Amino acid sequence: MNKSQLIERVAEKGNISHKKAEDLVELIFQTMINALAKNERIEIRGFGSFVTKSYKPYTGRNPRTGDKISVAPKRLPFFKVGKELKERVDAS
């Protein structure tokens, strides 16, 4: 499922206009993005949790040339699946 399909499903299930569903989905995603940018944890019971993980700088290797390169420290989003979602997917 992609974002436009999610919007369509929300509009159908919520019996709301496509524009309202699009605004709702966009608001949810933007709120989640802002929370992760502030290093906040997001937990949706039965679905999973989103956190940011910090990675230290390290020396990597360019796969084409083999040259050593310096990789800067970074923070990346990480999703951990919830127990209920894991069980429902596994049962399918």
NORJO-V81787 format. One line per field, one symbol per residue. ss: DSSP state (2 for helix, 1 for strand, 0 for the rest). A space follows every 10 residues. Layout:
ss->???
This chain:
ss->0022222222 2222000222 2222222222 2222222000 0111000111 1111100111 1000000111 1001111111 1022222222 20
